[in-house]
C-alpha cells in the first residue's frame, strides 16, 4: 500500500527575498568588489574613491601631514 503524496504548498517567502537572505548569510560567496585603482586590491566600502582600506588610510594620513606642514611654511 502506498501513501498519498502531499501536495507542495505555495512558498511563504518569495524567491527574491530568500536569495537575498542566503547571500547575507554567506558573504564569502558574494560577487567580487571593484578593484583599487592604486594597488589592485578589493575596494573599501566607499566605491566613489575606488581605494582599498590601506591606500585610503595612506591618502588620509598624507592629507593630514600636508595640512600640518602648511602653517609652518607661512
Helices and strands as residue ranges (DSSP letters): H 15-25, G 27-29, H 53-73
